[in-house]
């Protein structure tokens, strides 16, 4: 029987795990750095430069070229434009951190995706050491994995926060409360981009310890504070005219997100604002592809209800909490990150 269907478009999906391993191997072996430093190179030169058997260099270069990561001309290989740009502008080390994050933290748990869909639980946790019903509790028991997680999240924030830094008008803002601010990556970036802002990072003790060190290293201790607390149980620090939730609402359930917004509303003065910064799914349920694929991670690992929600769902939560003048600020990069803003009505 001759198959009728053209299943060529299925190849990138069927071998998606192998495509990632081609990228990971290139990153670990520093193929792209070698090609940038040495210029277009032959297979033999790559083998010698990376200390690989010739047959291994051939396999690696076939993989990266077929995937569009390298290009071949006159028997010599070079990174494609996007990879070259990422190395030239300093983005590539961030991508390498994320590749490491995906390989060491997300890869094995992802195979539990179907089971997680079946049970409605984050079944990928079985691949992380320790006990606890969420990823964060288990990471606290594995310092090496926790450090890997912070590096990966820090890199994602640096890649995606331009919309937060430059897409929001901070002219009328004096003080920002960064709820769940982690290692202070966004707080530090905001403080550097907007020198008039004072920012408080509000998070659990483990995260705040890292934030303190990063703030001191950035020389911003005079403008950035930290407060230890549980965002769901402890009073939110008041005295701020903007409450920021960065990469938080993809973690929690709709009910928890609504509760956080209500707590923020109560902590804000009249006229204060809230900003929700994270990745968003399209309202029509068709994409984007980034959100659809990233949801494998959110379904299998962080918490039972983690997911990338649609824009309109966030807007419903904001309105339900009492915020008005809700508006979207879309990012212009290759990820579907953006900011949703809402205002507390004047008294």
Order of alpha helices (4+ residues) and beta strands (2+ residues): alpha-alpha-alpha-alpha-alpha-beta-beta-alpha-alpha-alpha-alpha-alpha-alpha-beta-alpha-beta-alpha-beta-beta-alpha-beta-alpha-alpha-beta-beta
